[in-house]
């Protein structure tokens, strides 16, 4: 997806850390409660120090909704997160993304044209009335609207199992009555959740949007329970079972915690698997003196290490790889956005059109009703 972020004025790019901190602090004081800054767990520390709230993407969007006094929501995250916030917040609130280039490679692996084409192809191979589309929160507003309009729901890494249980539950019992699910854009979350529900690889096929009928036979498209979109997180796919072996060789009593966007092979040998919020809670609950290797984005790992001095916390992958898109938002972009607000100018506003908002909210409300 093409996004164009204009270069920042040299005032910001050439500024020192102290200057940027001063400008951000002054702007925050001037703007007061009219601005609410959200910081996703994977953001840089230089940004997170200014966040009024931090968490995963959906929790932050809900928090924005709960602060109607803030007319400007500055979302330090990525594009799809800002879209979700715009969907959930009031008409009087504006959602700003400090850097328009902050996208999500996983979310971009499934676009609305590809999904609509897949749905059309599947309509010739299977019963669409029994096929339930489920999109991960890490997807565009257009995909959320698609599942809303076609009887599906959104899920997060926390509630994916509950949403999939609903998809397969009989309509008489309050479910969607599905026989199959089309799960996008992350195949790993879908696969890991399917295994946790008791399904096996025999019940799953990967849908490759670049191939006719997703690369499947007519029989596979008709009979497969989990049609998993060929998408992934470029950071989480880096973690390997060999990393676990190496860590346990050095720390036999160590704890391995993985995000469910990691491969099933990795999650199968981890001690605990869960969302970013789960990881934060698991670290907090671990006994003092624990050595913990975490398979997720490095900024969260480093922040947990700094904030939990009674435990040793490391990245499971010794070759540290930050999320390149999350990494785009820095203090310079945050200072620019805030100072523009002080000057009465709203920049980098993220808006979702009314029709998309209606159906995307249907999908999000279904998720909330399920969980």
SEDOVEX-533701 format. One record per residue: residue in three letters; x negated, y negated, z negated of N, C-alpha, C in turn. Coordinates in steps of 0.02 Angstrom, whole numbers. Atoms other than C-alpha are relative to their C-alpha. Example, Ala and Ser with C-alpha at 12.3 -4.5 7.8 and 13.67 -1.06 7.14 Angstrom:
2
- ALA -45 59 0 -615 225 -390 -45 -60 0;
- SER 42 59 3 -684 53 -357 39 -55 -37;
//
This chain:
371
- UNK -43 59 0 0 0 0 -45 -62 0;
- UNK 40 60 -6 -72 -168 52 23 -53 -49;
- UNK -15 55 45 -81 -300 -83 -56 -51 8;
- UNK 50 52 -13 -169 -466 -62 -6 -45 -62;
- UNK 15 44 56 -248 -552 -211 -49 -53 23;
- UNK 45 55 -19 -322 -722 -172 -59 -2 -48;
- UNK 59 7 44 -499 -748 -239 14 -53 -54;
- UNK -9 49 54 -502 -837 -407 -43 -61 13;
- UNK 43 60 -4 -567 -1016 -414 -66 13 -37;
- UNK 66 -11 31 -752 -1026 -459 0 -18 -74;
- UNK -4 17 72 -703 -1104 -625 4 62 -43;
- UNK -10 -61 38 -652 -930 -681 -55 52 14;
- UNK 50 -51 -17 -777 -821 -588 -69 -17 -27;
- UNK 66 22 25 -925 -924 -649 1 -14 -76;
- UNK -6 16 71 -861 -945 -827 -35 51 -44;
- UNK 30 -46 50 -948 -871 -978 55 34 -39;
- UNK -48 -36 42 -864 -749 -1095 32 -47 -50;
- UNK -25 47 50 -848 -885 -1226 50 -49 30;
- UNK -46 47 -32 -767 -1006 -1103 67 33 15;
- UNK -62 -35 -16 -640 -877 -1046 41 13 -63;
- UNK -35 -12 63 -597 -832 -1225 32 -64 -26;
- UNK -28 64 22 -572 -1016 -1266 60 -20 41;
- UNK -57 19 -44 -459 -1046 -1116 61 44 -14;
- UNK -56 -46 14 -354 -891 -1151 32 -18 -67;
- UNK -26 17 66 -337 -937 -1335 40 -65 0;
- UNK -35 64 -3 -288 -1116 -1297 67 8 37;
- UNK -62 -9 -38 -160 -1062 -1167 52 39 -41;
- UNK -46 -38 43 -85 -935 -1286 33 -45 -51;
- UNK -26 46 51 -65 -1069 -1419 52 -47 31;
- UNK -45 47 -33 17 -1189 -1296 65 35 21;
- UNK -59 -35 -25 136 -1059 -1223 43 30 -55;
- UNK -38 -27 56 186 -984 -1390 40 61 17;
- UNK -42 -59 -10 330 -860 -1388 28 5 71;
- UNK -27 -3 -69 372 -901 -1206 -38 51 42;
- UNK 38 -50 -37 238 -776 -1151 -11 61 -45;
- UNK 10 -64 35 222 -592 -1200 -49 40 42;
- UNK 53 -35 -37 63 -500 -1150 0 74 -17;
- UNK -1 -73 8 69 -312 -1123 -66 29 24;
- UNK 63 -31 -19 -88 -206 -1119 5 76 1;
- UNK 0 -73 -5 -91 -28 -1055 -63 28 -32;
- UNK 55 -33 35 -203 94 -1149 -66 0 39;
- UNK 60 -8 -41 -325 102 -1002 -35 -66 17;
- UNK 28 65 -17 -363 -84 -995 -67 -13 -35;
- UNK 63 20 31 -532 -164 -1034 13 -30 -69;
- UNK -7 29 67 -562 -219 -1213 6 -77 4;
- UNK -3 73 -6 -586 -400 -1155 70 -24 15;
- UNK -70 16 -13 -404 -396 -1100 44 23 -59;
- UNK -42 -28 53 -331 -284 -1236 -1 -42 -64;
- UNK 3 39 62 -388 -402 -1374 54 -54 -2;
- UNK -52 52 -4 -255 -525 -1313 70 28 5;
- UNK -65 -31 -11 -113 -400 -1295 44 -7 -62;
- UNK -49 1 54 43 -428 -1401 24 70 -15;
- UNK -19 -70 9 82 -244 -1376 -42 43 46;
- UNK 37 -45 -43 -13 -96 -1309 32 69 -4;
- UNK -32 -66 -2 46 76 -1257 -1 26 71;
- UNK -6 -26 -68 95 178 -1105 49 -44 39;
- UNK -35 47 -44 186 102 -958 73 -9 -18;
- UNK -72 7 13 367 141 -1002 13 -33 -67;
- UNK -9 30 65 351 97 -1185 -10 -76 4;
- UNK 13 71 -6 279 -72 -1137 57 -36 36;
- UNK -56 30 -35 421 -105 -1015 60 -9 -45;
- UNK -55 5 48 548 -69 -1150 -12 -55 -51;
- UNK 17 53 47 456 -184 -1270 12 -69 31;
- UNK -12 64 -34 464 -323 -1141 75 -16 0;
- UNK -72 8 1 652 -297 -1132 24 -23 -69;
- UNK -20 15 69 661 -314 -1321 -24 -69 -23;
- UNK 24 68 18 580 -488 -1316 29 -51 50;
- UNK -32 46 -47 707 -596 -1223 -23 -72 -7;
- UNK 24 69 10 629 -754 -1297 -59 -15 46;
- UNK 58 9 -44 478 -726 -1182 25 -6 72;
- UNK -21 10 -70 516 -800 -1011 -53 26 49;
- UNK 54 -26 -42 347 -739 -944 -30 62 -32;
- UNK 30 -63 22 290 -559 -962 -63 11 41;
- UNK 63 -12 -35 106 -539 -919 -19 73 -12;
- UNK 12 -71 6 80 -354 -884 -71 17 22;
- UNK 68 -22 -16 -101 -300 -894 1 75 9;
- UNK -7 -70 -18 -82 -135 -805 -7 5 75;
- UNK 1 -6 -73 -44 -90 -625 69 -15 29;
- UNK -59 26 -35 88 -131 -496 65 35 -19;
- UNK -63 -34 14 216 5 -531 24 -15 -71;
- UNK -20 17 69 214 -40 -716 36 -67 -2;
- UNK -32 66 -2 254 -221 -679 69 5 33;
- UNK -66 -10 -31 396 -164 -565 50 27 -51;
- UNK -45 -27 50 471 -60 -705 21 -52 -51;
- UNK -17 53 47 461 -208 -822 50 -49 31;
- UNK -47 45 -33 550 -317 -693 69 30 3;
- UNK -65 -35 -3 688 -187 -676 36 -4 -67;
- UNK -31 -5 66 718 -180 -864 11 -67 -34;
- UNK -6 64 34 697 -362 -913 56 -43 30;
- UNK -55 42 -21 824 -502 -897 -17 -45 59;
- UNK 9 43 -59 850 -617 -749 -41 -63 -17;
- UNK 36 60 19 774 -761 -848 -74 13 -12;
- UNK 69 -18 14 611 -666 -871 -38 14 65;
- UNK 43 -11 -58 468 -665 -745 -57 45 -21;
- UNK 55 -47 14 343 -522 -739 -59 -17 45;
- UNK 61 19 -37 165 -567 -688 -52 55 -7;
- UNK 56 -47 -2 23 -451 -638 -63 -40 14;
- UNK 57 45 -9 -144 -540 -662 -40 11 64;
- UNK 36 -14 -62 -224 -455 -511 45 44 43;
- UNK -45 -37 -44 -113 -399 -366 -32 63 28;
- UNK 34 -60 -25 -246 -273 -315 0 57 -50;
- UNK -3 -53 50 -215 -174 -474 58 46 17;
- UNK -51 -49 -20 -121 -28 -400 -14 66 -34;
- UNK 10 -68 27 -117 159 -434 -6 47 59;
- UNK 11 -43 -59 -192 280 -309 49 59 0;
- UNK -48 -55 2 -77 419 -371 69 -24 25;
- UNK -65 26 -21 79 312 -351 3 -11 76;
- UNK 3 14 -72 23 266 -175 -2 64 42;
- UNK 2 -63 -38 11 451 -127 69 23 21;
- UNK -69 -15 -22 201 457 -109 34 -67 13;
- UNK -37 61 -13 287 314 -20 71 17 22;
- UNK -70 -12 -12 471 294 16 13 31 68;
- UNK -10 -30 -67 457 335 202 -16 74 -1;
- UNK 18 -71 4 368 499 164 52 40 -38;
- UNK -49 -35 41 493 547 30 67 8 37;
- UNK -63 -5 -38 644 508 139 -7 51 57;
- UNK 12 -49 -53 567 610 281 -1 70 -29;
- UNK 0 -65 32 535 755 162 70 22 -18;
- UNK -69 -16 18 714 748 101 41 21 61;
- UNK -35 -18 -62 778 752 279 -21 70 24;
- UNK 25 -66 -20 667 902 321 28 55 -45;
- UNK -26 -50 47 721 994 164 75 12 10;
- UNK -71 -8 -13 902 962 209 16 50 54;
- UNK -10 -50 -52 878 1075 359 -21 70 -23;
- UNK 25 -65 23 801 1214 254 33 25 -64;
- UNK -28 -21 64 890 1215 86 62 -42 -15;
- UNK -61 34 21 1046 1155 -5 -19 -61 -42;
- UNK 19 61 36 1016 974 -54 43 -11 -62;
- UNK -43 8 59 1161 984 -177 -30 35 -60;
- UNK 32 -36 55 1053 1102 -280 -73 -18 -8;
- UNK 69 24 4 889 1010 -254 0 -67 -37;
- UNK 0 60 42 852 880 -389 -68 -35 8;
- UNK 64 37 -4 721 745 -354 -18 -31 -67;
- UNK 26 29 63 615 696 -504 -64 -38 17;
- UNK 62 38 -10 487 557 -496 -31 -18 -67;
- UNK 40 21 58 352 525 -623 4 -76 -6;
- UNK 0 72 11 350 352 -700 -52 -35 44;
- UNK 54 28 -41 189 323 -601 19 2 74;
- UNK -25 2 -69 284 284 -441 31 -68 12;
- UNK -28 65 -17 353 134 -349 74 -5 -19;
- UNK -70 11 13 521 57 -385 44 32 53;
- UNK -39 -30 -55 579 119 -215 11 74 -12;
- UNK -8 -72 14 549 300 -267 46 11 -59;
- UNK -46 -5 56 637 273 -432 72 -10 24;
- UNK -66 12 -27 784 204 -335 24 61 41;
- UNK -18 -58 -40 780 354 -217 27 56 -45;
- UNK -24 -54 42 797 480 -358 65 -20 -35;
- UNK -63 22 30 932 374 -440 59 10 47;
- UNK -54 -5 -50 1035 373 -280 14 72 19;
- UNK -9 -70 -21 1009 560 -250 8 48 -59;
- UNK -18 -43 56 1058 624 -421 -56 22 -44;
- UNK 57 -20 40 885 637 -497 -15 -49 -56;
- UNK 20 42 57 790 551 -637 -75 -13 1;
- UNK 70 15 12 625 475 -686 -23 41 -60;
- UNK 27 -32 60 511 562 -811 -66 -33 -18;
- UNK 66 20 22 358 516 -913 -39 63 -18;
- UNK 39 -59 20 216 630 -965 22 26 -67;
- UNK -26 -22 65 299 637 -1136 63 40 7;
- UNK -66 -32 -3 474 688 -1082 12 41 62;
- UNK -8 -38 -63 440 783 -920 38 65 -11;
- UNK -34 -64 11 496 947 -996 75 -10 -12;
- UNK -71 13 14 660 875 -1062 37 -17 64;
- UNK -31 20 -63 697 798 -892 7 60 47;
- UNK -5 -59 -42 658 960 -800 50 50 -28;
- UNK -52 -42 30 764 1059 -923 69 -24 22;
- UNK -64 29 -22 906 940 -880 13 15 74;
- UNK -8 -11 -72 875 963 -693 27 70 14;
- UNK -20 -70 -12 901 1152 -707 63 20 -40;
- UNK -57 -18 42 1040 1149 -837 65 -6 40;
- UNK -64 0 -34 1217 1186 -778 36 -67 -11;
- UNK -37 63 6 1327 1035 -745 50 3 -57;
- UNK -48 -7 55 1454 1104 -869 -32 -12 -67;
- UNK 36 11 63 1320 1089 -1002 -36 -68 0;
- UNK 29 67 -1 1274 910 -956 -63 -7 41;
- UNK 60 2 -41 1135 952 -834 15 -20 72;
- UNK -9 18 -70 1107 917 -650 22 60 42;
- UNK -21 -60 -37 1145 1097 -599 -45 17 57;
- UNK 47 -13 -54 990 1110 -493 -27 71 1;
- UNK 34 -64 -9 911 1267 -423 -74 -11 18;
- UNK 67 19 -18 756 1177 -359 -12 -73 -21;
- UNK 17 70 10 663 1017 -398 -54 -20 50;
- UNK 54 31 -38 560 904 -287 -32 -49 -47;
- UNK 33 39 52 432 830 -406 -57 -40 31;
- UNK 53 42 -28 323 682 -356 -14 -57 -48;
- UNK 53 -15 -49 198 605 -348 -57 45 -27;
- UNK 56 -36 29 87 705 -468 15 74 -6;
- UNK -12 -71 2 79 891 -436 -21 31 -67;
- UNK 27 -31 60 -20 925 -596 49 -5 -59;
- UNK -50 6 53 109 856 -717 58 48 12;
- UNK -54 -46 -16 243 955 -627 -19 72 -13;
- UNK 23 -69 10 141 1115 -630 -9 16 -74;
- UNK 11 -13 71 87 1100 -811 65 5 -39;
- UNK -65 -2 34 265 1065 -866 37 64 18;
- UNK -32 -63 -21 330 1212 -763 -28 59 -38;
- UNK 31 -54 39 206 1329 -847 24 -1 -72;
- UNK -23 5 69 257 1263 -1018 72 24 -8;
- UNK -69 -22 2 437 1306 -974 7 74 13;
- UNK -2 -72 -11 391 1486 -934 -2 21 73;
- UNK 7 -17 -71 376 1476 -745 -73 17 16;
- UNK 68 -19 -20 224 1540 -651 -15 -31 68;
- UNK 20 27 -65 127 1493 -495 43 26 56;
- UNK -44 -29 -51 243 1608 -397 63 -42 10;
- UNK -60 42 -4 383 1484 -432 -15 -69 29;
- UNK 21 67 -19 284 1336 -364 -34 -1 68;
- UNK 36 12 -63 227 1271 -196 -16 -74 4;
- UNK 20 69 -10 135 1112 -150 29 -25 65;
- UNK -28 32 -60 225 997 -28 -51 -50 26;
- UNK 49 45 -32 99 915 89 37 -45 49;
- UNK -41 43 -44 185 763 167 -30 -11 69;
- UNK 32 9 -65 60 763 311 14 58 48;
- UNK -13 -59 -41 120 933 374 75 9 11;
- UNK -70 -15 -13 283 989 453 27 43 -57;
- UNK -32 -35 55 402 1049 316 -48 8 -59;
- UNK 45 -1 57 266 1008 191 -52 55 2;
- UNK 46 -56 -5 160 1151 256 30 66 -23;
- UNK -33 -60 25 288 1279 198 40 35 54;
- UNK -45 -37 -43 388 1414 283 72 -18 -19;
- UNK -70 13 16 577 1400 290 20 36 -64;
- UNK -16 -39 60 589 1537 158 -29 -32 -62;
- UNK 30 33 57 468 1449 42 37 -64 -19;
- UNK -35 63 13 558 1283 61 69 13 -32;
- UNK -67 -16 25 725 1368 22 -2 32 -69;
- UNK -1 -41 60 673 1483 -120 -46 -23 -57;
- UNK 46 21 52 535 1393 -215 34 -45 -51;
- UNK -32 38 54 590 1324 -383 -30 -69 -8;
- UNK 35 64 8 457 1187 -399 -34 -19 66;
- UNK 34 28 -58 414 1089 -242 -41 -59 -25;
- UNK 45 49 32 263 990 -302 -35 -41 52;
- UNK 31 46 -48 208 838 -204 -76 3 -5;
- UNK 73 -2 0 26 840 -152 -28 -68 -19;
- UNK 26 62 27 -28 696 -263 -38 15 -64;
- UNK 40 -12 60 -148 677 -408 -29 -66 -25;
- UNK 37 56 28 -239 555 -522 -74 12 13;
- UNK 70 -8 -19 -415 525 -459 -46 6 -61;
- UNK 40 -5 61 -480 509 -638 11 68 -33;
- UNK -14 -61 37 -392 656 -720 -20 64 36;
- UNK 20 -61 -36 -434 779 -582 -75 14 -6;
- UNK 72 -10 8 -619 755 -622 -17 50 -56;
- UNK 15 -43 57 -606 855 -783 7 73 19;
- UNK 4 -69 -22 -652 1038 -762 -7 47 -60;
- UNK 11 -49 54 -650 1198 -868 -73 5 -20;
- UNK 72 -3 17 -840 1196 -857 -19 -54 -50;
- UNK 13 52 50 -837 1032 -956 20 24 -69;
- UNK -22 -27 64 -740 1121 -1093 -52 50 -26;
- UNK 50 -50 20 -866 1265 -1095 -62 -35 -27;
- UNK 60 35 22 -1011 1144 -1110 11 -34 -68;
- UNK -15 33 64 -927 1046 -1250 3 50 -57;
- UNK -7 -50 54 -884 1202 -1350 -65 35 -15;
- UNK 66 -28 13 -1059 1270 -1329 -39 -43 -49;
- UNK 35 47 43 -1123 1115 -1416 38 -13 -65;
- UNK -42 14 59 -976 1092 -1536 53 55 -7;
- UNK -46 -57 5 -897 1262 -1576 65 -16 -35;
- UNK -61 18 36 -772 1182 -1695 33 -63 28;
- UNK -28 61 -29 -736 1034 -1582 70 10 27;
- UNK -69 1 -24 -563 987 -1521 2 -31 70;
- UNK -8 26 -68 -519 963 -1337 72 -21 10;
- UNK -67 26 -13 -370 853 -1296 2 -24 73;
- UNK -4 16 -71 -314 835 -1115 67 -33 16;
- UNK -61 30 -26 -188 728 -1023 31 49 51;
- UNK -31 -48 -46 -59 830 -923 -7 -17 74;
- UNK 17 13 -70 -114 744 -762 -63 38 20;
- UNK 57 -43 -16 -268 857 -773 26 64 32;
- UNK -20 -63 -32 -267 1021 -677 24 51 -51;
- UNK -24 -52 45 -179 1172 -750 -58 41 -28;
- UNK 58 -39 23 -346 1263 -760 -33 -34 -59;
- UNK 30 37 56 -412 1126 -874 47 1 -60;
- UNK -48 3 55 -253 1109 -978 7 68 -35;
- UNK -8 -67 29 -246 1298 -1004 -54 16 -52;
- UNK 54 -14 47 -412 1295 -1099 -9 -57 -51;
- UNK 3 54 49 -384 1132 -1194 36 21 -64;
- UNK -34 -15 63 -331 1136 -1376 67 -35 -5;
- UNK -62 38 1 -198 1004 -1355 8 -37 66;
- UNK -15 35 -63 -112 925 -1204 57 -48 -13;
- UNK -54 48 10 -10 766 -1204 -15 -68 31;
- UNK 3 67 -30 21 588 -1146 -51 -44 -36;
- UNK 47 46 32 -85 437 -1189 21 -14 -73;
- UNK -23 11 69 23 402 -1342 -11 62 -43;
- UNK 14 -62 36 8 585 -1391 -73 4 -20;
- UNK 71 -2 13 -180 574 -1377 -19 -46 -59;
- UNK 13 47 55 -184 421 -1491 22 30 -66;
- UNK -25 -30 62 -78 511 -1621 -41 61 -20;
- UNK 38 -60 15 -178 672 -1607 -68 -17 -31;
- UNK 64 22 28 -341 581 -1640 10 -24 -71;
- UNK -14 25 67 -264 495 -1790 12 57 -49;
- UNK -18 -57 43 -201 662 -1858 -58 48 -12;
- UNK 56 -47 7 -367 754 -1836 -37 -14 -66;
- UNK 36 9 64 -466 784 -1997 -62 -44 8;
- UNK 62 40 0 -606 663 -2041 -59 47 12;
- UNK 58 -40 -17 -770 725 -1973 7 41 63;
- UNK -11 -37 -61 -692 803 -1819 -41 -27 58;
- UNK 30 19 -64 -781 802 -1652 51 14 54;
- UNK -56 -7 -47 -654 772 -1514 -23 -22 70;
- UNK 12 18 -70 -677 775 -1325 68 -12 33;
- UNK -64 19 -29 -539 687 -1230 -5 -4 76;
- UNK -3 0 -74 -494 714 -1047 51 -51 22;
- UNK -41 54 -27 -424 546 -997 -45 -59 16;
- UNK 37 59 -23 -477 372 -940 -46 -26 -56;
- UNK 54 14 48 -636 309 -1024 15 -59 -46;
- UNK -12 56 44 -571 143 -1092 38 20 -62;
- UNK -36 -24 59 -447 231 -1205 -46 41 -44;
- UNK 46 -41 39 -580 356 -1258 -48 -43 -41;
- UNK 47 43 35 -704 220 -1303 34 -41 -54;
- UNK -36 39 51 -572 118 -1395 16 43 -61;
- UNK -15 -45 55 -521 269 -1498 -64 15 -41;
- UNK 63 -12 35 -704 302 -1539 -18 -59 -45;
- UNK 16 59 39 -727 123 -1597 47 -9 -59;
- UNK -50 11 52 -567 121 -1699 6 58 -49;
- UNK -4 -59 43 -593 293 -1779 -71 20 -20;
- UNK 70 -13 16 -767 286 -1856 -13 64 -40;
- UNK 11 -60 40 -738 438 -1967 3 64 43;
- UNK -1 -57 -45 -728 550 -1812 -46 -14 59;
- UNK 41 8 -60 -842 580 -1663 43 14 61;
- UNK -45 -6 -58 -745 549 -1503 -39 -15 63;
- UNK 38 7 -62 -819 574 -1330 46 16 59;
- UNK -35 -20 -62 -761 590 -1150 -20 72 16;
- UNK 15 -69 -19 -747 770 -1094 -47 3 59;
- UNK 44 3 -59 -832 722 -931 -60 -45 -16;
- UNK 58 42 17 -1010 663 -966 -15 -53 53;
- UNK 8 51 -52 -1010 569 -799 62 -44 -1;
- UNK -58 42 14 -893 431 -854 27 -33 64;
- UNK -31 30 -59 -769 373 -722 61 -41 -21;
- UNK -59 40 17 -654 225 -760 51 0 57;
- UNK -52 8 -52 -490 199 -668 -16 -65 36;
- UNK 24 59 -37 -548 80 -532 54 -52 10;
- UNK -53 49 -9 -377 -1 -513 19 -33 -66;
- UNK -11 29 67 -343 -23 -699 -56 -49 -18;
- UNK 59 39 17 -518 -96 -710 0 -69 32;
- UNK 1 63 -37 -474 -240 -593 19 -59 -44;
- UNK -22 57 41 -387 -346 -724 -54 -14 -53;
- UNK 52 20 48 -516 -441 -825 20 -66 -33;
- UNK -15 62 37 -525 -594 -938 9 -59 47;
- UNK -5 56 -47 -548 -709 -788 70 -3 31;
- UNK -68 0 -29 -383 -655 -707 52 -17 -52;
- UNK -48 15 53 -292 -663 -873 -1 -75 -16;
- UNK 6 72 13 -358 -839 -906 34 -41 55;
- UNK -30 36 -57 -305 -895 -732 76 2 -2;
- UNK -73 -6 3 -127 -828 -749 29 -43 -55;
- UNK -27 37 57 -103 -906 -920 -7 -75 10;
- UNK 9 72 -11 -175 -1075 -872 47 -26 55;
- UNK -50 19 -50 -63 -1079 -719 68 -8 -32;
- UNK -64 7 35 87 -1051 -833 1 -65 -40;
- UNK 3 63 37 30 -1195 -942 12 -59 47;
- UNK -8 54 -49 25 -1303 -784 69 2 33;
- UNK -67 -4 -27 204 -1249 -744 5 39 64;
- UNK 0 -40 -62 158 -1130 -603 0 75 -17;
- UNK -4 -73 10 207 -946 -599 -33 34 58;
- UNK 37 -34 -54 81 -843 -500 5 75 -9;
- UNK 1 -74 0 77 -659 -453 62 30 -31;
- UNK -63 -28 26 259 -632 -496 18 64 38;
- UNK -22 -63 -29 318 -454 -467 76 4 -3;
- UNK -73 -3 -1 499 -440 -412 23 63 38;
- UNK -31 -58 -33 608 -292 -364 68 -24 25;
- UNK -62 25 -29 754 -326 -247 61 30 -36;
- UNK -59 -21 40 931 -310 -320 23 71 14;
- UNK -24 -67 -15 982 -151 -227 -46 54 -29;
- UNK 48 -47 28 822 -60 -276 5 1 -76;
- UNK -6 4 73 842 -122 -454 59 40 -26;
- UNK -60 -35 22 1018 -52 -468 -12 75 -4;
- UNK 9 -73 -2 971 125 -415 -58 23 -43;
- UNK 57 -18 43 803 126 -504 22 0 -73;
- UNK -24 2 68 892 77 -664 45 60 -14;
- UNK -40 -61 8 1014 221 -636 -46 59 -19;
- UNK 47 -55 14 865 340 -633 -32 -6 -68;
- UNK 30 11 65 786 262 -786 51 12 -56;
- UNK -52 -10 51 951 262 -882 15 75 -8;
- UNK -10 -72 6 973 447 -841 -54 31 -44;
- UNK 55 -25 41 802 481 -915 13 -16 -73;
- UNK -12 20 69 848 385 -1072 57 41 -30;
- UNK -57 -40 23 1013 480 -1086 -21 72 -14;
- UNK 23 -69 8 922 646 -1068 -43 6 -63;
- UNK 50 -5 54 788 606 -1197 19 -40 -61;
//
